[in-house]
C-alpha cells in the first residue's frame, strides 16, 4: 500500500486543513475505487463561531449575516492529528484491501461555490461508506467516505 502525506510548503491558516482519500483495490465490482474521506458532522458552534477571514473567498454580494459558502469544505477536513489517527486505523483494519492512502493540505482561500461532501446526495453509481456504523470503528469522530463508481473500471472486462 502506498501512503502519500503531502505537507504544506508554509504554515496553514487553520488546524482543520487536511484532505484524505483512500483507494480500494476491489469495491462493488470495480477496481481501484477512490474514496474521499470526510468528517460528516460537527457542532453547530464550531460552524458559526469559526472565523473564516482569509480561509474562504468571500462573495461580496452575500449579506454579512450569511455564513460563507465553502465553509463545509473546511469543517469536513481533518486536523493533522485526526488525519494520522485515520491513517493508522486504515492501515490496521484494511491494509490488504487498500492500494493507497493520500493526504493533501487544502489550498487557501477555498474558492467561492465549492460544495462539501455533506451536500452531495447518493445516486445510482455514487454513495457513502459510513465508518461509524462499523462495529469495530474506534475513532471518536464521525467519518464517511464518498465514492463514485462511474469513474472506475469494472473488475472483469465485458466482451
C-alpha positions as a LaTeX table, in Angstrom:
\begin{tabular}{lrrr}
\hline
Residue & $x$ (\AA) & $y$ (\AA) & $z$ (\AA) \\
\hline
Unk1 & 0.00 & 0.00 & 0.00 \\
Unk2 & 1.29 & 3.43 & $-0.97$ \\
Unk3 & 0.84 & 6.14 & 1.66 \\
Unk4 & 1.37 & 9.72 & 0.49 \\
Unk5 & 1.16 & 12.55 & 3.00 \\
Unk6 & 1.92 & 15.89 & 1.40 \\
Unk7 & 2.98 & 18.57 & 3.81 \\
Unk8 & 2.28 & 22.26 & 3.28 \\
Unk9 & 5.07 & 24.49 & 1.99 \\
Unk10 & 4.15 & 27.14 & 4.56 \\
Unk11 & 2.14 & 27.22 & 7.80 \\
Unk12 & $-1.59$ & 26.72 & 7.27 \\
Unk13 & $-4.07$ & 29.37 & 8.48 \\
Unk14 & $-6.16$ & 26.82 & 10.42 \\
Unk15 & $-5.66$ & 23.42 & 12.06 \\
Unk16 & $-8.58$ & 21.84 & 10.18 \\
Unk17 & $-6.89$ & 21.82 & 6.81 \\
Unk18 & $-6.17$ & 18.30 & 5.53 \\
Unk19 & $-7.99$ & 16.22 & 2.93 \\
Unk20 & $-7.73$ & 12.45 & 2.94 \\
Unk21 & $-8.60$ & 9.74 & 0.44 \\
Unk22 & $-8.05$ & 6.03 & 0.05 \\
Unk23 & $-8.05$ & 3.68 & $-2.94$ \\
Unk24 & $-9.82$ & 0.34 & $-2.51$ \\
Unk25 & $-8.40$ & $-2.47$ & $-4.63$ \\
Unk26 & $-11.83$ & $-4.01$ & $-5.34$ \\
Unk27 & $-15.17$ & $-2.45$ & $-4.37$ \\
Unk28 & $-18.70$ & $-3.15$ & $-5.65$ \\
Unk29 & $-17.45$ & $-4.76$ & $-8.84$ \\
Unk30 & $-14.96$ & $-2.02$ & $-9.66$ \\
Unk31 & $-11.21$ & $-1.82$ & $-9.39$ \\
Unk32 & $-9.12$ & 0.85 & $-7.66$ \\
Unk33 & $-12.04$ & 2.88 & $-6.36$ \\
Unk34 & $-11.04$ & 6.23 & $-4.88$ \\
Unk35 & $-12.95$ & 7.13 & $-1.72$ \\
Unk36 & $-12.81$ & 10.71 & $-0.40$ \\
Unk37 & $-12.90$ & 10.71 & 3.40 \\
Unk38 & $-14.53$ & 13.49 & 5.40 \\
Unk39 & $-15.98$ & 14.45 & 8.76 \\
Unk40 & $-19.72$ & 14.04 & 8.37 \\
Unk41 & $-20.89$ & 16.09 & 11.39 \\
Unk42 & $-19.71$ & 18.82 & 13.72 \\
Unk43 & $-21.10$ & 21.03 & 16.46 \\
Unk44 & $-23.16$ & 23.99 & 15.31 \\
Unk45 & $-20.97$ & 26.22 & 17.46 \\
Unk46 & $-17.92$ & 25.05 & 15.53 \\
Unk47 & $-19.54$ & 26.22 & 12.31 \\
Unk48 & $-20.95$ & 29.54 & 13.48 \\
Unk49 & $-18.11$ & 30.61 & 15.77 \\
Unk50 & $-15.29$ & 29.95 & 13.34 \\
Unk51 & $-13.60$ & 32.94 & 11.78 \\
Unk52 & $-13.45$ & 32.33 & 8.04 \\
Unk53 & $-11.50$ & 35.50 & 7.26 \\
Unk54 & $-8.76$ & 34.57 & 4.81 \\
Unk55 & $-9.90$ & 30.92 & 4.69 \\
Unk56 & $-12.66$ & 31.30 & 2.12 \\
Unk57 & $-13.10$ & 33.61 & $-0.84$ \\
Unk58 & $-15.98$ & 35.79 & 0.21 \\
Unk59 & $-18.89$ & 36.62 & $-2.06$ \\
Unk60 & $-19.13$ & 40.42 & $-1.88$ \\
Unk61 & $-22.82$ & 40.31 & $-2.83$ \\
Unk62 & $-23.77$ & 37.95 & 0.03 \\
Unk63 & $-25.22$ & 39.53 & 3.19 \\
Unk64 & $-22.77$ & 39.66 & 6.10 \\
Unk65 & $-25.21$ & 37.62 & 8.23 \\
Unk66 & $-24.98$ & 34.60 & 5.89 \\
Unk67 & $-22.24$ & 32.07 & 6.63 \\
Unk68 & $-19.82$ & 31.93 & 3.68 \\
Unk69 & $-20.03$ & 29.22 & 1.04 \\
Unk70 & $-17.12$ & 26.81 & 1.20 \\
Unk71 & $-17.08$ & 26.62 & 4.99 \\
Unk72 & $-18.22$ & 22.97 & 4.86 \\
Unk73 & $-15.08$ & 22.08 & 2.92 \\
Unk74 & $-13.06$ & 23.23 & 5.94 \\
Unk75 & $-15.43$ & 21.72 & 8.53 \\
Unk76 & $-15.30$ & 18.35 & 6.73 \\
Unk77 & $-11.49$ & 18.41 & 6.70 \\
Unk78 & $-9.18$ & 16.93 & 9.30 \\
Unk79 & $-6.58$ & 18.22 & 11.70 \\
Unk80 & $-3.11$ & 16.65 & 11.39 \\
Unk81 & $-3.82$ & 14.53 & 14.49 \\
Unk82 & $-7.16$ & 13.29 & 13.11 \\
Unk83 & $-5.52$ & 12.53 & 9.76 \\
Unk84 & $-2.84$ & 10.44 & 11.49 \\
Unk85 & $-5.43$ & 8.55 & 13.57 \\
Unk86 & $-7.43$ & 7.72 & 10.44 \\
Unk87 & $-4.35$ & 6.58 & 8.53 \\
Unk88 & $-3.33$ & 4.29 & 11.41 \\
Unk89 & $-6.89$ & 2.91 & 11.60 \\
Unk90 & $-6.95$ & 2.23 & 7.85 \\
Unk91 & $-3.52$ & 0.57 & 7.93 \\
Unk92 & $-4.55$ & $-1.71$ & 10.81 \\
Unk93 & $-8.01$ & $-2.64$ & 9.53 \\
Unk94 & $-7.78$ & $-2.54$ & 5.74 \\
Unk95 & $-4.13$ & $-2.86$ & 4.69 \\
Unk96 & $-4.82$ & $-5.84$ & 2.40 \\
Unk97 & $-7.78$ & $-4.12$ & 0.72 \\
Unk98 & $-6.25$ & $-0.71$ & 0.05 \\
Unk99 & $-3.72$ & 0.22 & $-2.61$ \\
Unk100 & $-3.19$ & 3.82 & $-1.49$ \\
Unk101 & $-3.91$ & 6.45 & 1.13 \\
Unk102 & $-3.39$ & 10.09 & 0.14 \\
Unk103 & $-3.45$ & 13.29 & 2.16 \\
Unk104 & $-3.02$ & 16.85 & 0.97 \\
Unk105 & $-3.37$ & 20.21 & 2.66 \\
Unk106 & $-6.25$ & 22.36 & 1.47 \\
Unk107 & $-5.45$ & 25.37 & $-0.68$ \\
Unk108 & $-6.49$ & 28.65 & 0.90 \\
Unk109 & $-8.60$ & 30.58 & 0.37 \\
Unk110 & $-11.24$ & 27.95 & $-0.51$ \\
Unk111 & $-12.96$ & 29.12 & $-3.74$ \\
Unk112 & $-16.49$ & 30.56 & $-3.64$ \\
Unk113 & $-19.12$ & 27.99 & $-4.58$ \\
Unk114 & $-17.12$ & 24.89 & $-3.67$ \\
Unk115 & $-19.54$ & 22.45 & $-2.03$ \\
Unk116 & $-18.74$ & 19.95 & 0.67 \\
Unk117 & $-19.33$ & 16.20 & 0.51 \\
Unk118 & $-22.14$ & 16.53 & 3.08 \\
Unk119 & $-24.13$ & 18.38 & 0.41 \\
Unk120 & $-23.99$ & 15.51 & $-2.10$ \\
Unk121 & $-26.91$ & 13.12 & $-2.49$ \\
Unk122 & $-26.14$ & 9.46 & $-3.21$ \\
Unk123 & $-27.10$ & 8.22 & $-6.65$ \\
Unk124 & $-27.04$ & 5.16 & $-8.88$ \\
Unk125 & $-23.24$ & 4.91 & $-9.00$ \\
Unk126 & $-22.26$ & 7.19 & $-6.14$ \\
Unk127 & $-22.64$ & 6.76 & $-2.41$ \\
Unk128 & $-21.12$ & 6.80 & 1.03 \\
Unk129 & $-19.25$ & 4.45 & 3.33 \\
Unk130 & $-20.35$ & 5.17 & 6.91 \\
Unk131 & $-17.45$ & 4.09 & 9.09 \\
Unk132 & $-19.13$ & 4.85 & 12.41 \\
Unk133 & $-21.72$ & 2.15 & 11.62 \\
Unk134 & $-18.95$ & $-0.47$ & 11.55 \\
Unk135 & $-18.99$ & $-2.15$ & 14.99 \\
Unk136 & $-15.19$ & $-2.08$ & 15.31 \\
Unk137 & $-14.84$ & 1.63 & 14.39 \\
Unk138 & $-12.69$ & 3.05 & 17.23 \\
Unk139 & $-12.38$ & 6.78 & 16.48 \\
Unk140 & $-14.26$ & 9.42 & 18.47 \\
Unk141 & $-15.36$ & 11.50 & 15.48 \\
Unk142 & $-17.73$ & 10.63 & 12.62 \\
Unk143 & $-16.09$ & 9.53 & 9.39 \\
Unk144 & $-17.64$ & 8.95 & 5.99 \\
Unk145 & $-16.23$ & 8.19 & 2.58 \\
Unk146 & $-17.68$ & 9.32 & $-0.75$ \\
Unk147 & $-17.24$ & 7.18 & $-3.87$ \\
Unk148 & $-18.36$ & 7.40 & $-7.50$ \\
Unk149 & $-18.24$ & 4.01 & $-9.22$ \\
Unk150 & $-18.82$ & 5.51 & $-12.68$ \\
Unk151 & $-15.25$ & 6.85 & $-12.57$ \\
Unk152 & $-13.67$ & 3.40 & $-12.21$ \\
Unk153 & $-13.14$ & 0.38 & $-14.42$ \\
Unk154 & $-15.10$ & $-2.83$ & $-13.85$ \\
Unk155 & $-13.20$ & $-5.78$ & $-12.34$ \\
Unk156 & $-13.83$ & $-8.00$ & $-15.35$ \\
Unk157 & $-13.68$ & $-6.82$ & $-18.93$ \\
Unk158 & $-17.01$ & $-7.25$ & $-20.64$ \\
Unk159 & $-16.86$ & $-8.61$ & $-24.19$ \\
\hline
\end{tabular}
